[in-house]
Amino acid sequence: MPSSSLLCSHRILGQQLEKDLLAQGYSVLFVQTDVTKEQDIVSVMQKEGDHFGTIHILINNAGKFQHKSFMT
């Protein structure tokens, strides 16, 4: 299975997802991250490099989500 990193600002949710994926045999690393902070991004890149060696694909899907109806 491919290796992946989980970046999430919510520690408990990120750790639980990491645990669940590891139990399914995935190679995954959770890193609590606030993508609005440059130091967090630098830290993530270092941790991923140390853990996986090389980053082959990077997807930035960070954004603000509002829980409300689109019809209002």
N, C-alpha and C positions, 0 to 999 in steps of 0.2 A: 504494500500500500504506500502511496505517496506520503511524504511528510508535510506538515502544515503548521502554521502559527495562528494562534487566536489572539487578536488584539481587542481588548474590551476595557471600558472605563469602570465597569461594575465587577469588583473582585469576586464576589460569591458566585455570580452567574458564570463568569469566565472559568473559575476553578471547577465548578460542577460540570460544565461542558467538556473541559479538558479531561476530567476523570472519566466521564461517560465514553468519550472517543478513545481514550487509552484502553479502556476495558473491551472495546470492540476491535482492538488491534491496530488502531491508527497511531502513527508517530506524530505527535502534536505537542506544541509548547504554548502555554498561556502566558501572556505578558500583559499586566494591567497597564493601560496606556490612555493618556489624554492627548489626542492628536493636535490639540491647540497649543501644546507645550513642546517647544523645540527639543528640550533635554529629554523628554519622554521618547521622541522619535529617534534621537541619537542612541539612547539606551536600548531601544528595541532592535535597531540594526546590529548593535554589538552583540546582544544576547542571541539573536537569530544566527548570526555568523558563527558564534561560538558553539551553538547547539547543532546546527545543520550544515555548517560549512559554507554553502553558497546559496544565495537566493536566486531562484530561476524565474519566478513569476511574482509580481507584486501587484495586488489589486487594492486600490484606495476606494473604499466604499463608506467612508465616514460622512455623517451628515446629521442634521437635526430632524427629528421626527415628531410630529404632533399627533396625538391620539384624538382625532375629532372627525366628524363626518365631512365628506367632501361636498355634501349637498347643502351645507349651511351657508 
